[in-house]
Amino acid sequence: MKKNKMNLINDTRKKENIYRKLQEYQLYIDYLVTTLQTLDKAVDYIVDKLGITVELDINAKEYLQQDLNHFLTLGFETISIEEFLYLTLSPQQVKWKIASDCLQIHSVQSSDKIYLKTYDISDLAFNNTLTEKYETIDKPYKIFGENFEQPMVKDNYYTPGEIVDFIKEKVLQKYEYNSTMITTMKEKLFIRHYTHVHNHIQSFLESLRISLRHRLQIKYGFIAFKSNFFKESNLDFTPVHTIQGKSNNLCLYATVDNSKFSSFLQNVQQSKSSELILKENLELHQLESRDIVHVTKTDFLAGTSKEGDIIGRMFEGVSLKIQPEICEQKCKIDYNLSIKVASITKPIPTFPVAGGEIAVPNQKLQEVDTKVCIPYSKTVFIAGFHNPYDTQNDKSFSTYRKKDNLMIYVNAKVESFY
């Protein structure tokens, strides 16, 4: 019994040593390409370094005959054994594992040709060394059961993670066989897929490079208004339905010419039926998204105890996500908008309980995810929301007199650099 236990301990230590070498031992790219040259010789070299054996079937042996010249495009000197195996042994064509001190590589039957391709995204990716000069603008708020933080502002580039998400959303989700490898290392993008998909990815990356010629100066804001403001504004609103789960949500949208936008805002500020709650500017690029959170807190008497009053706190306000997609040929912008509006019914009702009373706030949450296509020359207005903010000189509880509606506007100016 002691002998079996000792063997188990020794086996465990040996496995730990193997996996440690997998992650830590570095292979020189130049040695792989110029000396070993082919994948089968590289595998023999690896198992020798790990002190294990290799087991292959006939098709796997044929697969390992490929050369390693494409590794010259990696752009760095070394790579770990684990990264090398992960990049070269395609899961659509071979499966590999280490078991019983043996690297087992077995082929997967497939009639389609899938291969690994390296994409240089150094001209698109945001340099991480620059992040030290950026700081979070504000502290996170707790609202709608989630934590929201103001994002960090960055230069005219994307993070590698954003580029991966763009490819998944805009390219790979269009294909049924999208369960493929896609990863980034050191400003390189590695994707294993079919030839026609690689062509689509290459085309998408080129369009992303072209889009960096454009920058959007965006103005956005929130307008609180009374019901009669719809008639005063002369805006032609159109219903927009969005399906979220089992619920069918409705909002309204309208547009106004940018040439009339300034005068419209001036009328909003002068009218007794409306009030400008927020007016801000931001800068975005193609497909870049920004989460905007503008909330206020409401304290209320949640209950009483022997120690004294229990104060509760809830947040109400707006969470707005904007993602523009420039359609250069049509001179239009597709706005992907995600809007959450949380408001609390006031006054907060209280109910008597043993030992005092307790408040039961009623929070209303509206959520809309929609996409609207707007010409460069237009400003979009989204309405149909309850106003979660306490507006100035608006203490009336009359539905007609109170500014209990909210409208969100987005205005963009496209700047081009050629």
N, C-alpha and C positions, 0 to 999 in steps of 0.2 A: 504494500500500500504506500509506504514512504517512497519507494522507487518510482512508482507511477506519478506521485505528487511532484517529485523532484524533476522528472522528465517534462511535466506540464510547465513548471516554472522555467526550465531551460528553453522550451519551445516558445513560451511567451516572450522571454527576453530576446530570443533570436528574431521573432517577428517584429518586435519593437525596433530592433537595430536595423532590420531591412527597411521598414517604413520610414525610419529616420533618414537613412541614406537616400531613399526615394525623393524626399523633400529637400535635403540639404546638399547632396552631391551635385556639383555643377559640371555640365558637359560643354566643352568649347565648340562653338558653331563651326569655326574654321577646321578643327580636327574632324568633325563629323562629315563635312562636305568634301574636303580635300583628301583625307586619309581613308576614312571608312567608306565614304561615297554612297553606299546603299544601305537601306533600312535593315536588311538581314544581318549585315556586319555590325551595325550599330546595336542591334538587339544582343548579339553574341558578346559585344564589349560590355553592355550593361549587366547582363547576367553574371559575367565574370567579376565585375566590380561588386555586385550584390552577394556573390558567393552562392548562387542558386543555379538551377538548371532551366532549360527551356523546353516546352512541349508544343509542337506545331502539327496541324493537319496539312494535307496536300495543297488545298486552296490558300491557306494562310502562308505557306512557303512561297507560293507564286505572288501573293500580295506584297510580301516583304522584299521582292526584287526591285522595287521602285527606288529611284535615286533620291538624294537629299538636296539637290541644287536649289530647290525653292526656299530652303532655310536661309539662304543668303539674303533674302528680302526681309528677314526679321529685324535687322538693324541694331542688334546688340550682340555682345560677345559670347555670353554663356546662357545656359538654360538648365533647369533642374531635370533630373531623370523623370520625375512625375509629370512635369509639364511636357517633356519630349514625348512620352508615351501617350499622353492625353491628346496632343496635336497630331501625331502620326498614325495612331491606330484608330481608324474611323469606326465608330460604333455601328454604322450602317453596313459595314463590310466585314469587320472582325470584332470579336469580343476577347477581352483579356482580363486575367486576374492572377494573383499570386497565392498559391495554396500548396501546402506540403513542400516548402522550399523549391517551388517550381513556378516559373512564369508560363502560364498556359494561354496560348493564342489560338483561337478557333474561328474559322470563317463563318460568315452569315450569308446565306444564299440570297442574292439580290441581282435582278436583271438590269437595274438602272445604275448608271455610273455617278457616284458621288465622290467629290474630291475636296481637299482643303485648299482654300485660297486666302492669301494674306492681303489686307488692304492697309495702305498707309493713310492714317487720319491725323497726322501731325499738324496739317494745315487747318483742320477743323476742330481739333480737341483743345479744350481749355487747359492751360499750363498750371498744374497744381502748385507750382512754386510761387504763384502769384496770390494764392489764397490768404497769405498772412496779412495782406493789406486790406482785406475785407472783414467787416464785422457784422454780426446780426443786428438789424436795425432796432428791433424791439423784443421784449420778452414774450414767451408763448402765452396765449390765453387758453382757457378751458371753455370750450363752447361746443354745443351739439354733441357732447360726449367724446370729443376728440381734442387733441392738442394742436394748435395752429401756430406756426412761427413765421415771422416775416423772413423771406428768403434772402440769401446773400446776392448782392448785385455783382455781375461779372462782365468781362469785356466781350468783344465780338466773336465769341467762340462757344462751343458746346462741351459739356463734360463727356467722357467716353461712355458713361452710363446712359446719358441722353441719346447719344447716337445709336446705341444698341436698342433702346426703347423705340426710337423712330423707325429703325429697320424692321423690328418685330411688328409694329403697328401698320406701317405703310407698305411693307413688302411681304414679309413671311406669313402674315395672317391670311393672305389671299390664296395660299396654297394649302392643300389638305395635308401634305407631308411636311409640316413645319416644325416637327420635333427634331431639330438639328442642333449641332454645336455652334454656338456663337459666343465669343469671349474677346476681351481686350487685354493686352499687355504692352506697356511701354509705348503708347501712342500707335499701336498696331491693332488691327481688327482681324480676328481669325474666324472664318465661317466655313463650315463644311456643308455643301449642298450640291444640287444639280446645276448643270451648265446654264440652262436658261434662267434659273433663279439668280445665279451669280451675275448674269448680264443685267437682270433687273436691279440688283443691289448696286452694281457699278453705275448704272444710269441714275439711280436715286442719289447716290453720293455726289455725283457730278452736279445734279440739280441743287443739292444742299450747298455745294461750293458756290454756285451761281447766286444762290439766295443771300449769301453773305455780302453781296453787293448792296443789299437793301437793309435799311434800318427803320423801324417804326417808332416815331415819337407819338406816344399814346396819351391822350387825356381821358380820364374817367371820373365819374362822380355819381353821387346819389341825390335825388330830388324828392323831398316830401311834398305832397300836394293833397288838396281836397278833391272830392269827386267831380266838382264842376270844372276843374282844371283841364280835364279831357277835352271839353268843348272850347275852352279859352285858347288852348295850345294849337289848335288846328292841325294836330298830328293825325295822320291816317294810320291807325293801329290795325295790325293783322294778327289773328290768333295763331299761336304756335303750340302744338301738342307734343309732349315728350313722354315716352313710355319708360317707366322705371319700375322694374319688377312687375307687380300686378297693378300698379297705380298709373293712371293717365293724368299727367299734370298739364296745366294750361298756363301760358303766359302770353303777353302781347308784345309785339315789336313794331316799331315805326322808324322811318329814316327822315333826315333833313339834310339839305345841302350844306356843305362845310362853309360856304360863303355866308350862310344865314345863322350859323351855329353861335357865334359870339352874341348877336342880337337876341337870339332865343334865350341864352343864359342870362342876359341882362333883364329880359322880361320876367324870367323866373324869379330873380332877386327883387324886382320891383313889385311883383304881384302879391296880393294878400292871400292868394289861394295856394301859394307854393313857397318853398324854402330850399335853398341849396345847402345840403347837409355836409357834403364832402366834395372837394375838388382837388385832384392830384394828377401828377404827371409820372410817366415811366417810359422806359426804353426797352423794346423787345426786338428779337430777330425771328426769322422764319422758324416756325414750330416751337419756339421757346415759350414756355408757360410760366406764369407768375401767379402765386396765391396771394390774394389781398384780403386782409382781415381788418374789419373796423367794428369794434364791439364796445359796449358800455356795460357796466355792472349794476345790478339792482340788489340792494340789501333789504331784507324784510325780517319781520319777527316770526321766526319759525316755531317758537314755542317758549314755554317757561319751565323752570325747574327751581329746586331749592337754592341753587347757586346763583340764580338770576335769569335774565332773558337769554334765549338762544337765538343768535342772529344767523339767518341763512343768506346765501348769495347765489345769484344766477346771472348768467351773461346773456345779453341779447344784442343782435346786430347782424352784420352781413359778412359772409365769406364768399369771395368772388375769385374764380380762376379763369384767366384769359390765356388762350393759345391761338395766335394768328397764323394763318397759312396763306401766303401771298400767291395769287394767280397772276403772274406777270403778263401773260399774253392777253388776258381778259381785263386787266387793270382792276381786279377785284381782290377783296380780302375775305377769306373764310374765317369767321370768329368761332372757335370752339369755346363755349361758355358753360361753366358749372357754377351755379348760384345756390347758396343756402341762406335763408333769412329766418332768424329766430326772434320771436317777440313774446313778451309776457303780458297777459291781460291784466289791466289795472283798473281800479284798485285791486290789490291781491286780497281775496276773501279769507276771513278767519272763522274758525269754528271752536266753540267751547269744548274743552276736555277736562277730565279730572285734574285739578291742580292749576287750571289756567285756560289758555286757548292756544290753538295752533293754526298757522297759515298754510294754505294749500295753493301754491301758484299754478297757474295754467299757462304752459309755454306752447306756442304755436310754431311749427317748423314747416317751411316751404322749401322744396328742393326742385331745381330745374337744371337739366343738362340738355343743351341744344346747340345747333350749329346754324349760323346765319351768314349768307353771302352778301357782302356790301361793296359797292364800287368805291374806288379810292376817294371820290369826291363827296361821300356821304358819311353822316354820323348816325349810329344806331342807338335806339332807345328801347329798353326792355322794361315792361311794366307788368302789373298784376300781383304786386307784393304788398303785404301789410307793413306799415311803417314801424320799425322797432325802436325808433329814437324819440326822445322827448324834445319837441321843437320849441323854439323861443316864443314866448307870449301865446302859448297854445295850451291853456289849461282846461278848455271846455271838453266835456264828455259827450257833446252832441255829435252824432255821426256826420251831419251836414257841415258843421263848422270846424271839425277837427281835421288836421292834415294826417289822416290815417292810412294814406297810400304811399307807396314808394316806387320810384322809377330809377333805373340805372342807365347811364349813357356811356358809350365808348366812342371816342373820336381818334382817328389815326392819321398821321401824316407820313407818307412813305418817302424816305430819303434814299437816293440811289448813288452808288459809287462805282465808277467804271474806269 
